[in-house]
Amino acid sequence: MRATDIRALGEVAAEGVTVLHDVVRGMHTGIASRVFTSVGPVARPVEVIHDAIAQTVYEAVGTVGQRLPEAVSAVAAARTWDDRPVDDTPVAAEAIAALNGIYGDELAARGNALATTMAVRVDGRSVDPVPAWVADAFPDATNRIVVFVHGLCQTETSWRRPPRPGVDAPDPRPYGDRLRDDLDFTPVDVRYNTGLHISSNGHALDELLTELTDAWPVPVTDIALVGHSMGGLVVRSACHYGADAGRAWTQRVRQVVCLGSPHLGADLEKSVNAASWALSRIRETRAIAEFLNRRSDGIKDLRYGACLDEDWAEADPDEFLRDRCAEVPFLPDPSYHFVATSAAPRPVGKLFGDHLVRPASASGQGRARRIPFEADNGLVMSGLHHFDLLNHPDIYDRLVHWLSPR
């Protein structure tokens, strides 16, 4: 582990202690205030003494909690000479991905070394989009590439998830490996910081694909983009910004596939937004609301599927259940496809979806908003949860159908 990574872990630990400290202090203050107010003026002398003692104790605990983890990490960093990035191992990479999903916007704003930078990954290692590195990473590159973009709190290894036990899968290999053999696609895996705004990652993916296609060992003629969950929204955002900038790669996109993407929003994020709004109205629970509101920009964008900068730039990120999202037009030439699932048969499945995204949102068919998917370009399945989409034989068969040359 690198010294910079150890120091970064110390910063995260210190911030975690501070957040916990603030929640406890806020709840204590709210409860005490309610008690003293109910007793009346006679309790005022006790309240003054209580507040003075509490302030002294909390400030001392806060100072120690902030400085101790950073001091320990600084000592550990001074004794470390390993140059391997902490996210080299899959277990560490997945833990960091979860941290990025929840808190990645703050990590990036603070310049923390654990903030993931969008990059192509091969065997877990980042590949710089320059000709020599790309040629070395993709020695058998073809002129057709399929780009896989993962979802919230995940890494590119999510695409290597085996099929669920009990599923009849004659070939359990990942989609990318099979598409390479069946349709001569070169699979490209992308890892990114899912805590950033979806539109920020859209801009970054646009730039990455521009550099990657310029550095590709052979001329790129066909591009397919496959996004799971949040990844589908990032792909749509990148296509929009790439087209606006006149990027050449957008002219080579033939298919866009969104697997369980919350185009109209995710109910879980809406529920957390409503809960934090309600908790902020009560002084005893206001600190809990502030804690919940610290969730990342990326998570908040999932409330209504925000893909553009304009969807959030002038808005209060914690306002109560207001949909400000504008529609993102599709590129004119590629075909756009969706897969929607539910964990139970209708009508229960229609109501609850795959535990995270309802079919209406994944297919973009809402009452007030509609995403212009063609009716024949979708697949609606039941009996699957959200992560079954990452490797399922029926979905792969449909991918082959959609991605085959016309």
N, C-alpha and C positions, 0 to 999 in steps of 0.2 A: 504494500500500500504506500502511495506517495505521501510526502509530508503535507502537501497542500490538501489532500483528501482528509487527513487526520485533523488538520485545523478546521476544515469545513464541517466535519462531524462535530467538533467541539462547538462551533457556532450554532449548529442545529440543536444540539443538546441544551445549550444556554437559552436559546429562544423557546424551546419546549418548556423548560423550567419557568421562564418568565410568563408564558401563556397560562400555565397551571396556576402560578402565583396570582396572576391578575384575576382569574376566574374565582378562586377561593376568596380573595380580598373583596371582589365586587359583590359576591353573594353575602359575605359576612357583613359588609357595609349596608347592603340593602335590608337584610333581616334586622340588624341592630337599629337602623333608622326607623323601621316600622314599629319595633317594640317601644323605643323611646318616645316616638310620636303618640302612640296609643296611651302611654302612661301620663304624658302631659308635662307641664313646666316643672313639676316637682322632681322629675328625673333629670333635669338639666345638669346639675353638678356631676352626677354619675356619668352622664353622657360625655361630658368634657374629658373626664379622666379616662373613660373607656377609649375614646377616640385618640387621645394622646398616646396611650399604651399601644393600641392597635397599629397606629401609624409607625411608631418606632420599631415594633416587631416586624411588620411587613416590609419596611424599608431595609432592615437588616437582612431578612431572608431573601429579599429580591436582589440585593447587592451580592450576597454570597452565591445565589443561584445563577447570576449572570456571569460572575468572574471565575468561579471554580471550574466549570467544564472547559472554558477556554484556556485556563491555566494548565489543566491536566493535559489537554490536547496539544498545547504548545510544547510541554515537556516531552510528550510522546513523539511529536513530530521531529524534535531535535535529535532523537535517537533512531530515526527510521531512514533507511537508505534505499528501500525498494522503489523502483520507478514504475511498477505496474499500476495502472489505474484501478481504482477500487471496483469499478463496474466491469472488470474483465471476467469475473465469474458470474454465472447465471443467477445464483441466489442473491448475491449482492446487487446485481443489476436490477432484479425484480423489486428488491426492497427500495432501491433508489428511485425506480420508476413509480412506485406507490407514493413515496415522499414527494416526488415532482408533481404527481397528479393532484395531491392535496394542497401543496404549498409551493409549487414550482415557480409561480409568478414572483413570490417574495424572494426565493433563492436567486432567481435571475436578477432581480432588482438590486440585491445586496452583493452581486458578483460572487456568490458562493460557488465553489468548485464542484459541488454536487448538482448544480443546475445543468440538466442535459441540453446539449446543443444538437439541433437537427442534423442528422448525417445518415448516409448509407452505411449499413453494417454487414460485415461478412464474418461469420464465426464469432460474433460478438465484438469484433474490432471495427473501429471507425475507418472509413475509406475516404480519403481526401479526393474531391472530384477533379483530379488532374490526370492527364493521359497515362502517365507511367503507373500510378497507383491503381487506376481503374483497370488497366490492361492486366496488371498482376493479380487483381482480385477476381477478375472475370476472364480467365484464359480461354474459355469457350463461348465468348459473347456472340450472340446472334443479333440480327437486325430487328428483332421483335423483343420488347421488354415488357414485363408485367411488374408493376410497382405495388407493394403491399404496405399499407399504412395502418398501424394498430390502433387500439382504442385507449380509453382513459386508464391511467395507472398501469399500463402494460409496456412490454418491449416487443421487439420483433420475434422473440421466442414464442410468443402466444400463438403464432401461426404454425408452430410445431406441436401443438396440443394433439394428442391422439384422439381418435373417435371415442365417444362415450361407450363404456362396456355395455354389451348387448346390442350395439348397432352393427348390422351386417355390412362390414367394410372390407371387400376383397383386397383393396389396396389402401392401407392406412397412412401412406406417406402424405406429407403436407401438400397443399394445393400447388405451390410453386414447383416442387420437384416433379409432380405429375404433368403440369403444363409444359415443362421443359421437354419431357419425353413425348407428349402427345401432340403438342402444337408448336414446338420449337421456340417457345418463349424463354428468355433468360429472366429468372426471378430476381427482383431487387427488393431488399428489405430496408425500411426506413425506421429509425428510432428518433423520437422527439420528446420535448417537454410538454406533457399534456396539461400542465397547470397554467400555461400561457393562454391568452385569448385564442380562440379557434382561427380568427382572421390573421393573427400574428403568425401562427403556424402555417396558414395559407400562403402568406407572403414568403415565408421561409421555404416552403415546399416548391413554390414557383421558382425561386432563385436556385434551389438545389437541382431541380430538373433541368433548368437552363444549363447549369455547369456540367451536370452529368451527361446530358446528350451531346454537348460539345466535346466532352472528353471520351466518349464511348469509342471502343476500338474499331467498330465498323459503323457505317451509316445506319442511323435508326429510322426505320420506315413505319413501324407500328408501336404504339404505346397503349397498354391497358392499365387502368388504375383501379385497384381494389382496396376499399377501406372498410374496416370493421368498426361499428359503433361511431364514436367521435371521429375516427379516421375517415369515414365517408364524408363528414362535414368539412374536414380539412381538405380533402380532395376537391370537393365542390368549390371551396374558397380559392384554392390554388388555381383551378381552371379559370375562375372569374378574373383573378388578378393577372394571371398569365395572358389571357386574351386582351385585357385592358392595356397591357404593356406591349402587345404585339409579339409575344415570345414565339419562337419557331416551334418549340416542342408542342404547343397546343394544337398545331396543324397536323401533328402526327398521332394525336389521341384518337383511338378508334372506339374504345369502350370505357365506360365508368360504371363500376359496380359498388353498391353500398349495401353492406351486410348488417342489418339490424341498426341502422343509423337513425337517431332521433331527429328527423328533419323538422318536426313540429314540437320538439321538446321531450324531456324525460320527466315522468311523474315524480320520481324520487327527489329530484332537484326542486321541483315546484313545491313539494311537501316541506322540504327543509326551509325554503324561502318563507312559506306561510308560517311555519313554526317559529322561526327566528323573529319574524315580524311580531307575532303574538307575544313571545317572551320578552321582547324589548319594551313592551307596554307595562310590565310589572317590575318594580325596582328590585325585588328579590331575585329575579331571573334575568335581569338585564345583562349581567356578565356572561351568562350562558349564551344569550343572543349574540353578544359581541364575539364570543368564541366561535359560534357557528358561522358568523359572517366573515371569519378569516379564511374560509375555504377559498380555493383558487379561482382566478378569473375563468379558467377553462371549465371548471365545474359549473360556475354560474352561467356560462354561455349555453350550457345544455338545457337551461330552463325552457327556452323556446327555440333552440337550434340556431343561435346567432353565428352567421358566417362572415359578416362584413364589419369593417371598422365602425361604420355608421350605426350599427345595431347597439353599440355600447358606449361610443365616444362621449355623448352628451347626456348619458343616463346615470341615475343613481343605481349602482349595481345591486343594492339591497331593497329597492322599491318593491312594493307588494304586487306580485303576479301581474305585471304589465308586459304585454308582448309588443316590442318595438321592432321586430325583425322585418326587414325588407326581403323580397324574394330575390334569389340569386339566379339569373338566367343560365340555362344550359348552353354549352358550346353548340354551335349550329350543326356540326357534322357527326360527332360521336353518338353512339347509342348509350342511353343511360338506363341502368337496371337496379332493381332493389330486391332484397330478400327480407321478408317480415315473418316472424315466428310468434307462436304462443305456446306456453308450457302446458296448456290444457285445451281441450276441444271447445268450440263455441257453445254458448255465449260467454262462458267464463274466461276463455282464452282471449276473446276480443276485449274484455274489460281489463284484464291484468297483463296481457302480453307475455313476454318471455321473462318476467320478473323485473325487467329494467325498462324495456321499450315496448309500447303497445303497437299492434299492427298498423293502426291508423297513422301513427307518427312515422313508422318505418317505411310505409308506402306513400307518405306525404299527402294523405287524403283527409283533411280536416274540414270543419264546418266553415271557418273563416279563411283558411289558407289552404292552397293546394299546390303541391310540387308537381311539375308537368311530366311525370313518368307516363309512358304509354302503357296501356292496360296489358299488352302482351309482353312487356319487358320486365315483369315482376314474378316473384315466386312467393307464395304465402303457404307456410307450413305450420303444423301444430304438433304438440308433444315435445318441443325442443326448448331449452333455455338459451339464454343470451350467448353463452360461450360455446354451445354446440355448433354455432355458425362457423367457427374457426376450422372445423374439419368434419365434414359430413358428406357421405357419398352422393346423396341426392343433390346437394348444393354443388358439389364438384361437377356432376353430370350437366347441370345447368350452366356452370361456368364454361365448360367445353363448348356447349351449344352457342352461348353468347359470344365467346371469344374466337370462334372459328372464322376463318376468312370467308367473306360473303362473295 
